[in-house]
Amino acid sequence: MALTLKNDFHGTSVRLNITTLPHTLSPGQCRRVRRVLCGQLDCTCGVVRGRQYDIEWGLLIVTPEPNPDEFGKAHHTYRIEESDRDGSSMRG
């Protein structure tokens, strides 16, 4: 199945293929999300910005997570999970 993430600040969106939720984006998916949603090195928009709702998955919680590379430089990945109706995580 696919999932759409958006950036309300720039008015951009990206569609990703995922199989289940919760899902942590792969490094390649993270690069694509950053490039498509913002693409500006000096921007502070936050890349994934605004309420995330997908027609197939419903309301989503998208959490940035640090993911250091082999040189110790921190890169961020995103964890995506379903939300219940009040906006909190479905995780028990």
Secondary structure, DSSP 8 states (H G I E B T S, - for coil): -EEEEEETTTTEEEEEE-SSSSEE--HHHHHHHHHHHT--TT--S-SSBS-EEETTTEEEEEEEEEEE-TTS-EEEEEEEEEB-TTS-B---
